[in-house]
Amino acid sequence: MRERRLIIAIDGPAGSGKSTTARLLAKRLGYMYLDTGAFYRALTLKVLDAGVLPEDSASILQLAEKMKIEMQPLEDKNRVLLDGREVTQMIREPAVTNAVAPIAANPQVRAIMVEKQRAIGRNGGVVMEGRDIGTVVFPDADLKIFMQASLDERARRRQEELAAMGIVRDGEILKEEIARRDQNDSTRMVAPLIRAADAILLDTTNLTIEQQVDFIVGELEKKLKSR
């Protein structure tokens, strides 16, 4: 399985399990794990810190072009550095989550971010997760997985994630926020959240993380044997 270093694309909506599954899959394969959503979150944090308005596209593009993002693998997540500053937890806070959609929908921003992502992953040996990996970033990825889960389950997972950060949020409000994010992501004009025609569907509603990883490894092995 490791003779040629592959590109594995994992897409899906918020809370479907992409991040944890992709990270553990990368660890099992000895690959790099890349969370592309962190690029947009980091830029959103930079925009908020700078006091730039969402409609000020010119200023946002300047920030996007100049930003430097680094991801360092830790045992349970990636450590995210924005221009040399530790922002791992800050980019997951509600203020960033609620502001990221319009910034991520900007086609010029996406073009900049896609180039940054391709530069990291083009040599293979990467598990890359996001919302447009299999359709835009790496449409020729060796394996494409599209993950989904019920809205209730995704809201529960998000609530647990925030609680671990010391943030208490109402479950119903989280469901509304996730549903709104789904709508924004799937209807934006550029790189909408859609399942690639050749992506394998993985419903994670009733699966453990280990079962999700095992499923993808199994699909990867089947794909390699069929070549």
C-alpha positions, 0 to 999 in steps of 0.5 A, spaced: 500 500 500 505 504 501 509 503 494 506 509 491 504 515 495 497 516 494 492 522 494 486 521 498 480 526 498 475 526 504 469 531 503 463 532 507 459 537 511 461 540 518 460 534 523 460 528 519 467 526 522 472 528 516 477 531 521 478 526 526 477 520 521 482 523 516 487 524 521 487 517 524 487 515 517 493 519 515 497 516 521 495 509 520 498 510 513 504 514 515 501 520 511 501 527 512 494 530 514 491 536 511 485 540 514 483 545 508 478 548 512 483 550 517 486 555 511 479 558 511 478 559 518 485 562 519 484 567 514 477 568 517 481 569 524 486 574 521 480 578 517 476 579 524 483 581 528 484 586 523 477 589 523 476 588 516 469 588 513 466 581 510 464 585 503 471 589 503 474 583 498 480 587 496 483 587 503 481 580 504 485 578 498 491 582 501 490 578 507 490 571 504 496 572 499 500 574 505 498 569 510 503 564 512 499 557 515 503 552 517 500 545 520 504 541 525 502 534 527 500 532 534 498 526 537 490 528 537 490 534 532 494 538 527 497 544 531 495 550 526 500 556 526 498 563 522 504 567 521 508 564 526 502 564 531 499 559 535 491 559 533 489 551 533 483 553 538 482 560 536 480 558 529 475 553 532 471 558 536 464 560 534 466 567 532 470 564 526 465 558 525 459 563 524 464 568 519 467 563 515 462 562 510 462 568 506 470 569 506 470 561 504 465 563 498 469 568 495 472 565 488 479 569 489 480 567 496 479 560 494 483 560 488 489 563 492 487 557 498 487 552 492 494 553 490 497 553 497 493 546 498 496 543 492 503 545 493 503 541 499 499 535 497 501 534 489 507 530 491 502 525 494 502 521 501 497 526 504 490 525 506 486 531 505 479 533 508 475 539 506 469 540 502 471 541 495 478 536 495 475 531 490 471 536 486 476 542 485 483 541 489 485 534 487 479 532 482 484 526 480 485 524 487 487 516 488 481 515 492 475 520 494 470 519 500 464 523 501 462 523 508 455 524 511 451 524 518 445 526 520 444 533 523 442 531 530 448 527 530 453 532 527 450 537 532 451 533 538 459 532 536 459 539 535 457 540 542 462 535 545 467 539 541 466 545 544 465 543 551 472 540 550 474 547 549 470 550 555 464 553 551 457 551 552 452 551 546 445 550 546 444 543 541 438 546 537 442 553 536 448 549 533 443 545 529 440 551 526 448 554 525 450 547 522 444 547 517 445 554 515 452 552 514 450 546 509 446 551 505 451 556 504 456 551 502 452 547 498 449 553 494 455 557 493 457 559 486 464 557 486 466 550 489 460 548 492 459 542 497 457 536 492 459 529 492 464 528 486 461 523 481 466 517 483 467 519 491 465 513 495 459 515 500 460 513 507 455 515 512 458 516 519 451 517 523 452 510 527 459 508 526 465 509 531 471 513 528 475 506 528 470 503 524 470 509 519 478 509 518 477 501 517 472 502 512 476 507 508 482 503 508 478 497 506 476 501 500 483 503 499 485 496 499 480 494 494 482 500 489 489 498 489 487 491 488 483 492 482 489 496 478 
